[in-house]
Amino acid sequence: MSMMLSKGEQTRLRIGVSRRVFQFTKDKKEAARLFENLFHDIKEHFGVTSYKEVDRRYLLSAIRFIENWVPKKAS
């Protein structure tokens, strides 16, 4: 049975994403692109349409995914 993330857990993921993005850039335009890419990769990896839909059982896995995420090179 799927269990949704609580608001606090959603916030924890959002803060993790923000921290990770700003490890790569301080430029707002570049950060916007990285936010979009990281949220896309989370959704693709966990098979959801929003990071908020990540099953609670996978919270720690999602946190590790974010912490280890590296942006793809621009083509």
MMTF fields as JSON, N, C-alpha, C and O atoms, coordinates in Angstrom:
{
  "mmtfVersion": "1.0.0",
  "mmtfProducer": "UNKNOWN",
  "numBonds": 299,
  "numAtoms": 300,
  "numGroups": 75,
  "numChains": 1,
  "numModels": 1,
  "chainsPerModel": [1],
  "groupsPerChain": [75],
  "chainIdList": ["A"],
  "bondAtomList": [4, 2, 8, 6, 12, 10, 16, 14, 20, 18, 24, 22, 28, 26, 32, 30, 36, 34, 40, 38, 44, 42, 48, 46, 52, 50, 56, 54, 60, 58, 64, 62, 68, 66, 72, 70, 76, 74, 80, 78, 84, 82, 88, 86, 92, 90, 96, 94, 100, 98, 104, 102, 108, 106, 112, 110, 116, 114, 120, 118, 124, 122, 128, 126, 132, 130, 136, 134, 140, 138, 144, 142, 148, 146, 152, 150, 156, 154, 160, 158, 164, 162, 168, 166, 172, 170, 176, 174, 180, 178, 184, 182, 188, 186, 192, 190, 196, 194, 200, 198, 204, 202, 208, 206, 212, 210, 216, 214, 220, 218, 224, 222, 228, 226, 232, 230, 236, 234, 240, 238, 244, 242, 248, 246, 252, 250, 256, 254, 260, 258, 264, 262, 268, 266, 272, 270, 276, 274, 280, 278, 284, 282, 288, 286, 292, 290, 296, 294],
  "bondOrderList": [1, 1, 1, 1, 1, 1, 1, 1, 1, 1, 1, 1, 1, 1, 1, 1, 1, 1, 1, 1, 1, 1, 1, 1, 1, 1, 1, 1, 1, 1, 1, 1, 1, 1, 1, 1, 1, 1, 1, 1, 1, 1, 1, 1, 1, 1, 1, 1, 1, 1, 1, 1, 1, 1, 1, 1, 1, 1, 1, 1, 1, 1, 1, 1, 1, 1, 1, 1, 1, 1, 1, 1, 1, 1],
  "groupList": [{"groupName": "MET", "atomNameList": ["N", "CA", "C", "O"], "elementList": ["N", "C", "C", "O"], "formalChargeList": [0, 0, 0, 0], "bondAtomList": [1, 0, 2, 1, 3, 2], "bondOrderList": [1, 1, 2], "singleLetterCode": "M", "chemCompType": "L-PEPTIDE LINKING"}, {"groupName": "SER", "atomNameList": ["N", "CA", "C", "O"], "elementList": ["N", "C", "C", "O"], "formalChargeList": [0, 0, 0, 0], "bondAtomList": [1, 0, 2, 1, 3, 2], "bondOrderList": [1, 1, 2], "singleLetterCode": "S", "chemCompType": "L-PEPTIDE LINKING"}, {"groupName": "LEU", "atomNameList": ["N", "CA", "C", "O"], "elementList": ["N", "C", "C", "O"], "formalChargeList": [0, 0, 0, 0], "bondAtomList": [1, 0, 2, 1, 3, 2], "bondOrderList": [1, 1, 2], "singleLetterCode": "L", "chemCompType": "L-PEPTIDE LINKING"}, {"groupName": "LYS", "atomNameList": ["N", "CA", "C", "O"], "elementList": ["N", "C", "C", "O"], "formalChargeList": [0, 0, 0, 0], "bondAtomList": [1, 0, 2, 1, 3, 2], "bondOrderList": [1, 1, 2], "singleLetterCode": "K", "chemCompType": "L-PEPTIDE LINKING"}, {"groupName": "GLY", "atomNameList": ["N", "CA", "C", "O"], "elementList": ["N", "C", "C", "O"], "formalChargeList": [0, 0, 0, 0], "bondAtomList": [1, 0, 2, 1, 3, 2], "bondOrderList": [1, 1, 2], "singleLetterCode": "G", "chemCompType": "PEPTIDE LINKING"}, {"groupName": "GLU", "atomNameList": ["N", "CA", "C", "O"], "elementList": ["N", "C", "C", "O"], "formalChargeList": [0, 0, 0, 0], "bondAtomList": [1, 0, 2, 1, 3, 2], "bondOrderList": [1, 1, 2], "singleLetterCode": "E", "chemCompType": "L-PEPTIDE LINKING"}, {"groupName": "GLN", "atomNameList": ["N", "CA", "C", "O"], "elementList": ["N", "C", "C", "O"], "formalChargeList": [0, 0, 0, 0], "bondAtomList": [1, 0, 2, 1, 3, 2], "bondOrderList": [1, 1, 2], "singleLetterCode": "Q", "chemCompType": "L-PEPTIDE LINKING"}, {"groupName": "THR", "atomNameList": ["N", "CA", "C", "O"], "elementList": ["N", "C", "C", "O"], "formalChargeList": [0, 0, 0, 0], "bondAtomList": [1, 0, 2, 1, 3, 2], "bondOrderList": [1, 1, 2], "singleLetterCode": "T", "chemCompType": "L-PEPTIDE LINKING"}, {"groupName": "ARG", "atomNameList": ["N", "CA", "C", "O"], "elementList": ["N", "C", "C", "O"], "formalChargeList": [0, 0, 0, 0], "bondAtomList": [1, 0, 2, 1, 3, 2], "bondOrderList": [1, 1, 2], "singleLetterCode": "R", "chemCompType": "L-PEPTIDE LINKING"}, {"groupName": "ILE", "atomNameList": ["N", "CA", "C", "O"], "elementList": ["N", "C", "C", "O"], "formalChargeList": [0, 0, 0, 0], "bondAtomList": [1, 0, 2, 1, 3, 2], "bondOrderList": [1, 1, 2], "singleLetterCode": "I", "chemCompType": "L-PEPTIDE LINKING"}, {"groupName": "VAL", "atomNameList": ["N", "CA", "C", "O"], "elementList": ["N", "C", "C", "O"], "formalChargeList": [0, 0, 0, 0], "bondAtomList": [1, 0, 2, 1, 3, 2], "bondOrderList": [1, 1, 2], "singleLetterCode": "V", "chemCompType": "L-PEPTIDE LINKING"}, {"groupName": "PHE", "atomNameList": ["N", "CA", "C", "O"], "elementList": ["N", "C", "C", "O"], "formalChargeList": [0, 0, 0, 0], "bondAtomList": [1, 0, 2, 1, 3, 2], "bondOrderList": [1, 1, 2], "singleLetterCode": "F", "chemCompType": "L-PEPTIDE LINKING"}, {"groupName": "ASP", "atomNameList": ["N", "CA", "C", "O"], "elementList": ["N", "C", "C", "O"], "formalChargeList": [0, 0, 0, 0], "bondAtomList": [1, 0, 2, 1, 3, 2], "bondOrderList": [1, 1, 2], "singleLetterCode": "D", "chemCompType": "L-PEPTIDE LINKING"}, {"groupName": "ALA", "atomNameList": ["N", "CA", "C", "O"], "elementList": ["N", "C", "C", "O"], "formalChargeList": [0, 0, 0, 0], "bondAtomList": [1, 0, 2, 1, 3, 2], "bondOrderList": [1, 1, 2], "singleLetterCode": "A", "chemCompType": "L-PEPTIDE LINKING"}, {"groupName": "ASN", "atomNameList": ["N", "CA", "C", "O"], "elementList": ["N", "C", "C", "O"], "formalChargeList": [0, 0, 0, 0], "bondAtomList": [1, 0, 2, 1, 3, 2], "bondOrderList": [1, 1, 2], "singleLetterCode": "N", "chemCompType": "L-PEPTIDE LINKING"}, {"groupName": "HIS", "atomNameList": ["N", "CA", "C", "O"], "elementList": ["N", "C", "C", "O"], "formalChargeList": [0, 0, 0, 0], "bondAtomList": [1, 0, 2, 1, 3, 2], "bondOrderList": [1, 1, 2], "singleLetterCode": "H", "chemCompType": "L-PEPTIDE LINKING"}, {"groupName": "TYR", "atomNameList": ["N", "CA", "C", "O"], "elementList": ["N", "C", "C", "O"], "formalChargeList": [0, 0, 0, 0], "bondAtomList": [1, 0, 2, 1, 3, 2], "bondOrderList": [1, 1, 2], "singleLetterCode": "Y", "chemCompType": "L-PEPTIDE LINKING"}, {"groupName": "TRP", "atomNameList": ["N", "CA", "C", "O"], "elementList": ["N", "C", "C", "O"], "formalChargeList": [0, 0, 0, 0], "bondAtomList": [1, 0, 2, 1, 3, 2], "bondOrderList": [1, 1, 2], "singleLetterCode": "W", "chemCompType": "L-PEPTIDE LINKING"}, {"groupName": "PRO", "atomNameList": ["N", "CA", "C", "O"], "elementList": ["N", "C", "C", "O"], "formalChargeList": [0, 0, 0, 0], "bondAtomList": [1, 0, 2, 1, 3, 2], "bondOrderList": [1, 1, 2], "singleLetterCode": "P", "chemCompType": "L-PEPTIDE LINKING"}],
  "groupTypeList": [0, 1, 0, 0, 2, 1, 3, 4, 5, 6, 7, 8, 2, 8, 9, 4, 10, 1, 8, 8, 10, 11, 6, 11, 7, 3, 12, 3, 3, 5, 13, 13, 8, 2, 11, 5, 14, 2, 11, 15, 12, 9, 3, 5, 15, 11, 4, 10, 7, 1, 16, 3, 5, 10, 12, 8, 8, 16, 2, 2, 1, 13, 9, 8, 11, 9, 5, 14, 17, 10, 18, 3, 3, 13, 1],
  "groupIdList": [1, 2, 3, 4, 5, 6, 7, 8, 9, 10, 11, 12, 13, 14, 15, 16, 17, 18, 19, 20, 21, 22, 23, 24, 25, 26, 27, 28, 29, 30, 31, 32, 33, 34, 35, 36, 37, 38, 39, 40, 41, 42, 43, 44, 45, 46, 47, 48, 49, 50, 51, 52, 53, 54, 55, 56, 57, 58, 59, 60, 61, 62, 63, 64, 65, 66, 67, 68, 69, 70, 71, 72, 73, 74, 75],
  "secStructList": [7, 7, 7, 7, 7, 7, 2, 2, 2, 2, 2, 2, 2, 2, 2, 2, 2, 2, 2, 2, 2, 2, 2, 2, 7, 7, 7, 2, 2, 2, 2, 2, 2, 2, 2, 2, 2, 2, 2, 2, 2, 2, 2, 2, 2, 2, 6, 7, 1, 1, 4, 4, 4, 1, 7, 4, 4, 4, 2, 2, 2, 2, 2, 2, 2, 2, 2, 2, 7, 7, 7, 7, 7, 7, 7],
  "xCoordList": [0.842, 0.0, 0.886, 1.832, 0.558, 1.332, 0.993, -0.174, 2.031, 1.823, 2.434, 3.613, 1.619, 2.073, 3.002, 2.926, 3.873, 4.756, 3.95, 2.993, 4.333, 3.712, 4.231, 5.198, 3.599, 4.054, 5.502, 6.291, 5.848, 7.21, 8.218, 9.322, 7.836, 8.722, 8.872, 9.955, 7.779, 7.845, 8.799, 9.6, 8.705, 9.591, 11.037, 11.938, 11.255, 12.611, 13.215, 14.384, 12.416, 12.905, 13.171, 14.192, 12.253, 12.405, 13.673, 14.403, 13.93, 15.138, 16.381, 17.382, 16.315, 17.428, 17.724, 18.884, 16.67, 16.835, 17.496, 18.433, 17.014, 17.574, 19.051, 19.868, 19.387, 20.797, 21.667, 22.762, 21.166, 21.953, 22.158, 23.274, 21.105, 21.212, 22.23, 23.069, 22.164, 23.056, 24.483, 25.358, 24.721, 26.101, 26.775, 28.002, 25.959, 26.493, 26.538, 27.39, 25.661, 25.62, 24.944, 24.135, 25.294, 24.601, 23.818, 23.039, 24.042, 23.362, 21.885, 21.567, 20.992, 19.553, 19.039, 18.222, 19.509, 19.053, 19.5, 18.718, 20.743, 21.285, 20.601, 20.298, 20.36, 19.69, 18.291, 17.868, 17.573, 16.222, 16.26, 15.404, 17.249, 17.395, 17.724, 17.195, 18.598, 18.975, 17.81, 17.63, 17.016, 15.823, 14.907, 14.441, 14.659, 13.786, 14.338, 13.596, 15.635, 16.256, 16.212, 15.907, 16.515, 16.528, 15.123, 14.936, 14.136, 12.764, 12.315, 11.625, 12.698, 12.375, 13.003, 12.347, 14.271, 14.972, 14.368, 14.298, 13.935, 13.265, 11.987, 11.739, 11.181, 9.907, 10.141, 9.432, 11.138, 11.445, 11.956, 11.515, 12.866, 13.47, 12.435, 12.469, 11.521, 10.548, 9.194, 8.273, 9.064, 7.837, 6.618, 5.537, 6.797, 5.702, 5.555, 6.436, 4.444, 4.24, 4.616, 4.653, 4.894, 5.33, 6.197, 5.949, 7.207, 8.05, 7.208, 7.591, 6.07, 5.192, 4.567, 4.077, 4.587, 3.981, 4.95, 4.556, 6.209, 7.165, 6.603, 6.197, 6.585, 6.064, 6.936, 8.163, 6.294, 6.997, 8.074, 9.108, 7.83, 8.82, 10.141, 11.18, 10.109, 11.304, 11.889, 12.711, 11.479, 11.96, 13.483, 14.116, 14.076, 15.536, 16.24, 17.296, 15.664, 16.217, 16.15, 17.085, 15.06, 14.917, 15.935, 16.511, 16.155, 17.147, 18.538, 19.298, 18.87, 20.178, 20.294, 21.347, 19.203, 19.193, 19.528, 20.354, 18.892, 19.128, 20.572, 21.236, 21.05, 22.414, 23.484, 24.56, 23.191, 24.165, 23.926, 24.689, 22.873, 22.52, 23.591, 24.132, 23.88, 24.821, 24.125, 23.549, 24.173, 23.496, 24.119, 25.326, 23.251, 23.739, 24.398, 24.021, 25.363, 26.027, 25.047, 24.281, 25.083, 24.231, 24.674, 25.867, 23.691, 24.049, 23.904, 24.165],
  "yCoordList": [-1.187, 0.0, 1.249, 1.362, 2.16, 3.393, 4.377, 4.576, 4.986, 5.99, 7.3, 7.364, 8.335, 9.65, 10.277, 9.982, 11.143, 11.894, 12.92, 13.494, 13.146, 14.215, 15.55, 15.587, 16.633, 17.977, 18.2, 18.775, 17.753, 17.902, 17.133, 17.615, 15.937, 15.131, 15.756, 15.732, 16.315, 17.028, 18.214, 18.465, 18.934, 20.076, 19.614, 20.268, 18.501, 17.951, 17.672, 17.973, 17.098, 16.843, 18.152, 18.295, 19.103, 20.398, 21.113, 21.676, 21.091, 21.73, 20.994, 21.625, 19.68, 18.898, 19.247, 19.369, 19.405, 19.795, 21.163, 21.359, 22.097, 23.453, 23.445, 24.085, 22.735, 22.652, 22.064, 22.556, 21.002, 20.344, 21.272, 21.39, 21.921, 22.83, 23.922, 24.223, 24.518, 25.637, 25.191, 26.03, 23.883, 23.393, 23.54, 23.574, 23.627, 23.717, 25.137, 25.437, 26.012, 27.365, 28.332, 27.941, 29.598, 30.672, 31.534, 32.403, 31.275, 32.013, 31.61, 30.427, 32.59, 32.298, 31.59, 30.674, 32.005, 31.392, 29.927, 29.041, 29.7, 28.341, 27.498, 26.327, 28.08, 27.359, 26.927, 25.812, 27.795, 27.46, 26.228, 25.349, 26.17, 25.021, 23.755, 22.679, 23.897, 22.737, 22.238, 21.03, 23.167, 22.763, 21.931, 20.862, 22.434, 21.735, 20.338, 19.356, 20.263, 18.975, 17.997, 16.819, 18.484, 17.59, 17.092, 15.905, 17.981, 17.526, 16.538, 15.565, 16.776, 15.844, 14.475, 13.443, 14.478, 13.218, 12.462, 11.233, 13.182, 12.543, 11.86, 10.697, 12.589, 12.04, 10.812, 9.812, 10.897, 9.775, 8.573, 7.446, 8.808, 7.725, 6.994, 5.768, 7.747, 7.148, 6.877, 6.395, 7.185, 6.876, 7.619, 7.044, 8.912, 9.74, 10.983, 11.291, 11.693, 12.922, 14.166, 15.266, 13.999, 15.091, 14.495, 13.379, 15.239, 14.74, 14.46, 13.642, 15.128, 14.943, 13.549, 13.103, 12.866, 11.538, 10.403, 9.237, 10.727, 9.67, 8.93, 9.548, 7.619, 6.808, 7.01, 7.041, 7.143, 7.373, 6.31, 6.603, 5.083, 4.008, 4.324, 3.776, 5.202, 5.528, 6.891, 7.42, 7.46, 8.787, 8.821, 9.708, 7.887, 7.894, 7.662, 8.239, 6.827, 6.598, 7.886, 8.2, 8.622, 9.892, 10.911, 11.654, 10.951, 11.874, 11.524, 12.412, 10.245, 9.821, 10.154, 10.585, 9.95, 10.271, 11.748, 12.091, 12.614, 14.061, 14.39, 15.155, 13.822, 14.116, 13.687, 14.283, 12.655, 12.127, 12.588, 12.242, 13.364, 13.809, 14.728, 15.595, 14.511, 15.361, 15.812, 14.991, 17.11, 17.588, 16.991, 16.763, 16.748, 16.295, 17.473, 18.625, 17.183, 18.237, 18.797, 18.054, 20.108, 20.748, 20.286, 20.185, 20.01, 19.549, 20.648, 20.429],
  "zCoordList": [0.0, 0.0, 0.0, 0.779, -0.874, -1.019, 0.099, 0.437, 0.664, 1.709, 1.24, 0.893, 1.233, 0.786, 1.822, 3.015, 1.333, 2.225, 3.01, 2.491, 4.242, 5.033, 4.509, 3.748, 4.912, 4.51, 4.942, 4.193, 6.136, 6.633, 5.793, 5.541, 5.359, 4.514, 3.131, 2.545, 2.614, 1.331, 1.443, 0.542, 2.546, 2.781, 2.872, 2.346, 3.533, 3.658, 2.276, 2.035, 1.374, 0.018, -0.722, -1.395, -0.594, -1.274, -0.814, -1.629, 0.478, 1.019, 0.508, 0.171, 0.453, -0.08, -1.529, -1.923, -2.319, -3.722, -3.805, -4.579, -3.016, -3.024, -2.646, -3.308, -1.606, -1.176, -2.278, -2.55, -2.912, -3.951, -5.145, -5.653, -5.591, -6.736, -6.454, -7.303, -5.268, -4.966, -4.638, -4.426, -4.596, -4.532, -5.896, -5.993, -6.947, -8.304, -8.845, -9.682, -8.403, -8.958, -8.0, -7.157, -8.15, -7.434, -8.43, -8.04, -9.72, -10.78, -10.841, -10.958, -10.763, -10.695, -11.943, -11.846, -13.103, -14.353, -14.426, -14.771, -14.101, -14.106, -13.025, -13.255, -11.859, -10.774, -11.202, -10.897, -11.901, -12.361, -13.264, -13.162, -14.141, -15.042, -14.243, -14.523, -13.253, -12.438, -11.583, -11.424, -11.03, -10.273, -11.168, -10.775, -12.367, -13.309, -13.614, -13.621, -13.862, -14.188, -13.016, -13.196, -11.829, -10.669, -10.345, -10.079, -10.363, -10.1, -11.181, -10.877, -12.431, -13.515, -13.242, -13.385, -12.851, -12.59, -11.408, -11.431, -10.383, -9.237, -9.716, -9.4, -10.478, -10.965, -11.839, -11.725, -12.707, -13.594, -12.793, -13.017, -11.878, -11.091, -10.231, -10.119, -9.627, -8.712, -9.368, -8.708, -10.663, -11.396, -10.89, -10.765, -10.596, -10.085, -10.959, -11.762, -10.802, -11.572, -10.778, -11.329, -9.487, -8.618, -7.512, -7.056, -7.085, -5.988, -4.748, -3.911, -4.624, -3.462, -3.432, -2.395, -4.581, -4.685, -4.371, -4.384, -4.089, -3.728, -2.515, -1.53, -2.599, -1.5, -0.261, -0.348, 0.867, 2.136, 2.391, 2.992, 1.936, 2.129, 1.438, 1.806, 0.443, -0.338, 0.012, -0.735, 1.128, 1.523, 1.631, 1.059, 2.342, 2.503, 1.176, 0.919, 0.343, -0.988, -1.815, -2.551, -1.695, -2.417, -1.915, -2.709, -0.624, -0.055, -0.579, -0.964, -0.596, -1.13, -2.617, -3.084, -3.352, -4.782, -4.982, -5.828, -4.208, -4.3, -3.928, -4.628, -2.844, -2.373, -3.373, -3.429, -4.16, -5.119, -6.553, -7.456, -6.76, -8.106, -8.682, -7.996, -9.96, -10.686, -11.963, -12.677, -12.259, -13.473, -14.733, -14.814, -15.706, -17.007, -17.706, -17.491, -18.527, -19.301, -20.327, -20.941, -20.503, -21.512, -22.895, -23.181, -23.743, -25.089, -26.11, -27.293]
}
